[in-house]
């Protein structure tokens, strides 16, 4: 039994030693006693640990758990210069040495992956110098109103040589984090398409978009800690996708579906998309926030979120859902100064501007002249102005002097001391402006008062074009 116990303990402690991550930094000409170890994480760079010198210029990171794979940085103080290093999850004992005055010359022991990475950087450095020289030649020739065909041909050959080198490097070093980094940044090879003009460009665009992630192994656990990841995803969302809500919803779903097998990356981007579209001021993109809450958070696909936060998200989505662009605006009743009820859906008009405002709202006061000017210019185009003062209780009485002060007499002016419209339409800030069609469908919302005239007439032009296309 003692022998068996001894063997088990030996295996147990050997396992701990094997799993332990150790990185030693030896830095010449570095006077500071602090070194920051960080890593890329989506669009951010986060601090992993603060290392203190064991002796001058020597720093050590030790942990019983191996660092998650990805690209890390050693940040020097106080100037925040840094060197990069790859952690692949396999190399446990790494020694890094460099001179703080020459950060490009980094040496490694115990890390074949970093040897590969820095040899590749050296290759790129030499090729970049040559490429810059050739581009300078071409620029000088162009300035003299001539062409340097030799420099152009050399530059084209250089590009082909770099691509060939990258492909060979990836094949020879398959499985290394360096090969993963290079392949992930390689562009898509476009096949030859028939056609010309816009039709040809569309074929290329559709192929490029469909194959955009072909070179990236999405399941690799290093993905979220690599410097290329956020730029790649951001380009796909903002450059390759239409910025209309319906299209962006499909784009976000597509990316999250691809990331789902990669827990860290999926968790990061689900939260990142939610925060991004919660804060974004572009009109209509709140639909993406509602979609994410409904289809991911409320369906248990974000188990790490607390019940309290989940409740807040759900309530916020519930407030936004009824007033998304394209929805019929919920009906509600408010009251004129002489207490006559006005029901929104009873207003018969080709276009209804619903304006939520408050007498003590500084921005309301600032933009009201623009809104009144808009109405005078467009009232003959079938516009009805329906204003709702958001003051309730005893403060409702301040609405009517405010109407006269702001010269809103031509509007249908209403209020509700009990604010019962909040049951259907939650208004959290003023001014808030909606443009509705004759069916009370929300055409556009959150319109700046200063831009109301321009946006309304752009809507009219757009609708006129649609009618012509149908004829």
Secondary structure in CASP SS format (residue, H / E / C, confidence):
PFRMAT SS
TARGET T0000
AUTHOR 0000-0000-0000
METHOD secondary structure of the structure
MODEL  1
X C 1.00
X H 1.00
X H 1.00
X H 1.00
X H 1.00
X H 1.00
X H 1.00
X H 1.00
X H 1.00
X H 1.00
X H 1.00
X H 1.00
X H 1.00
X H 1.00
X H 1.00
X H 1.00
X H 1.00
X H 1.00
X H 1.00
X C 1.00
X E 1.00
X E 1.00
X E 1.00
X E 1.00
X E 1.00
X E 1.00
X E 1.00
X E 1.00
X C 1.00
X C 1.00
X C 1.00
X C 1.00
X C 1.00
X E 1.00
X E 1.00
X E 1.00
X E 1.00
X E 1.00
X E 1.00
X E 1.00
X E 1.00
X C 1.00
X C 1.00
X E 1.00
X E 1.00
X E 1.00
X E 1.00
X E 1.00
X E 1.00
X E 1.00
X E 1.00
X E 1.00
X C 1.00
X C 1.00
X E 1.00
X C 1.00
X C 1.00
X E 1.00
X E 1.00
X E 1.00
X E 1.00
X E 1.00
X E 1.00
X C 1.00
X C 1.00
X C 1.00
X C 1.00
X C 1.00
X C 1.00
X E 1.00
X E 1.00
X E 1.00
X E 1.00
X E 1.00
X E 1.00
X E 1.00
X C 1.00
X C 1.00
X C 1.00
X C 1.00
X C 1.00
X E 1.00
X E 1.00
X E 1.00
X E 1.00
X E 1.00
X E 1.00
X C 1.00
X C 1.00
X C 1.00
X C 1.00
X C 1.00
X E 1.00
X E 1.00
X E 1.00
X E 1.00
X E 1.00
X E 1.00
X E 1.00
X C 1.00
X C 1.00
X E 1.00
X E 1.00
X E 1.00
X E 1.00
X E 1.00
X E 1.00
X E 1.00
X E 1.00
X C 1.00
X C 1.00
X H 1.00
X H 1.00
X H 1.00
X H 1.00
X H 1.00
X H 1.00
X H 1.00
X H 1.00
X H 1.00
X H 1.00
X H 1.00
X H 1.00
X H 1.00
X H 1.00
X H 1.00
X H 1.00
X H 1.00
X H 1.00
X H 1.00
X H 1.00
X H 1.00
X H 1.00
X H 1.00
X H 1.00
X H 1.00
X H 1.00
X H 1.00
X H 1.00
X H 1.00
X H 1.00
X H 1.00
X H 1.00
X C 1.00
X C 1.00
X C 1.00
X C 1.00
X C 1.00
X H 1.00
X H 1.00
X H 1.00
X H 1.00
X H 1.00
X H 1.00
X H 1.00
X H 1.00
X H 1.00
X H 1.00
X H 1.00
X H 1.00
X H 1.00
X H 1.00
X H 1.00
X H 1.00
X H 1.00
X H 1.00
X H 1.00
X H 1.00
X H 1.00
X H 1.00
X H 1.00
X H 1.00
X C 1.00
X C 1.00
X C 1.00
X C 1.00
X H 1.00
X H 1.00
X H 1.00
X H 1.00
X H 1.00
X H 1.00
X H 1.00
X H 1.00
X H 1.00
X C 1.00
X C 1.00
X C 1.00
X C 1.00
X C 1.00
X C 1.00
X C 1.00
X C 1.00
X C 1.00
X C 1.00
X C 1.00
X H 1.00
X H 1.00
X H 1.00
X H 1.00
X H 1.00
X H 1.00
X H 1.00
X H 1.00
X H 1.00
X H 1.00
X H 1.00
X H 1.00
X H 1.00
X H 1.00
X C 1.00
X C 1.00
X C 1.00
X C 1.00
X C 1.00
X C 1.00
X C 1.00
X C 1.00
X C 1.00
X C 1.00
X C 1.00
X C 1.00
X H 1.00
X H 1.00
X H 1.00
X C 1.00
X C 1.00
X C 1.00
X H 1.00
X H 1.00
X H 1.00
X H 1.00
X H 1.00
X H 1.00
X H 1.00
X H 1.00
X H 1.00
X H 1.00
X C 1.00
X C 1.00
X C 1.00
X C 1.00
X C 1.00
X C 1.00
X H 1.00
X H 1.00
X H 1.00
X H 1.00
X H 1.00
X H 1.00
X H 1.00
X H 1.00
X H 1.00
X H 1.00
X H 1.00
X H 1.00
X H 1.00
X H 1.00
X H 1.00
X C 1.00
X C 1.00
X C 1.00
X H 1.00
X H 1.00
X H 1.00
X H 1.00
X H 1.00
X H 1.00
X H 1.00
X H 1.00
X H 1.00
X H 1.00
X H 1.00
X H 1.00
X H 1.00
X H 1.00
X H 1.00
X H 1.00
X H 1.00
X C 1.00
X C 1.00
X C 1.00
X C 1.00
X C 1.00
X C 1.00
X H 1.00
X H 1.00
X H 1.00
X H 1.00
X H 1.00
X H 1.00
X H 1.00
X H 1.00
X H 1.00
X H 1.00
X H 1.00
X H 1.00
X C 1.00
X C 1.00
X C 1.00
X C 1.00
X C 1.00
X C 1.00
X C 1.00
X C 1.00
X C 1.00
X H 1.00
X H 1.00
X H 1.00
X H 1.00
X H 1.00
X H 1.00
X H 1.00
X H 1.00
X H 1.00
X H 1.00
X H 1.00
X H 1.00
X H 1.00
X H 1.00
X H 1.00
X C 1.00
X C 1.00
X C 1.00
X C 1.00
X C 1.00
X C 1.00
X E 1.00
X C 1.00
X C 1.00
X C 1.00
X C 1.00
X E 1.00
X E 1.00
X E 1.00
X C 1.00
X C 1.00
X C 1.00
X C 1.00
X C 1.00
X E 1.00
X E 1.00
X E 1.00
X H 1.00
X H 1.00
X H 1.00
X C 1.00
X C 1.00
X C 1.00
X C 1.00
X E 1.00
X E 1.00
X E 1.00
X E 1.00
X E 1.00
X E 1.00
X E 1.00
X C 1.00
X C 1.00
X C 1.00
X C 1.00
X H 1.00
X H 1.00
X H 1.00
X H 1.00
X H 1.00
X H 1.00
X H 1.00
X H 1.00
X H 1.00
X H 1.00
X H 1.00
X H 1.00
X H 1.00
X H 1.00
X H 1.00
X H 1.00
X H 1.00
X H 1.00
X H 1.00
X H 1.00
X C 1.00
X E 1.00
X E 1.00
X E 1.00
X E 1.00
X E 1.00
X E 1.00
X E 1.00
X C 1.00
X C 1.00
X C 1.00
X H 1.00
X H 1.00
X H 1.00
X H 1.00
X H 1.00
X H 1.00
X H 1.00
X H 1.00
X H 1.00
X H 1.00
X H 1.00
X H 1.00
X H 1.00
X C 1.00
X C 1.00
X C 1.00
X C 1.00
X C 1.00
X C 1.00
X E 1.00
X E 1.00
X E 1.00
X E 1.00
X C 1.00
X C 1.00
X C 1.00
X C 1.00
X H 1.00
X H 1.00
X H 1.00
X H 1.00
X C 1.00
X C 1.00
X C 1.00
X C 1.00
X C 1.00
X C 1.00
X C 1.00
X C 1.00
X E 1.00
X E 1.00
X E 1.00
X E 1.00
X E 1.00
X C 1.00
X C 1.00
X C 1.00
X C 1.00
X E 1.00
X E 1.00
X E 1.00
X E 1.00
X E 1.00
X C 1.00
X C 1.00
X C 1.00
X H 1.00
X H 1.00
X H 1.00
X H 1.00
X H 1.00
X H 1.00
X H 1.00
X H 1.00
X H 1.00
X H 1.00
X H 1.00
X H 1.00
X H 1.00
X H 1.00
X H 1.00
X H 1.00
X H 1.00
X H 1.00
X H 1.00
X H 1.00
X H 1.00
X H 1.00
X C 1.00
END
